[in-house]
């Protein structure tokens, strides 16, 4: 019976190790996802700040081109 108990203890330890590894993996994936979301939000913010002035300049250039013709 002692070996059976030892085997059960080994399985319990193995399950704990696997569970810890899974928690670590999921935490790393969550961190990656959070970084991607933060970068995407930052980039989208930059794009919107840049797009408005560029759109304005583009309209001004068109106006000037029409006036020059």
Secondary structure, 3 states (H helix, E strand, C coil): CHHHHHHHHHHHHHHHHHHHHHHHHHHHHHHHHHHHHHHHHHHHHHHHHHHHHHHHHHHHHHHHHHHHC
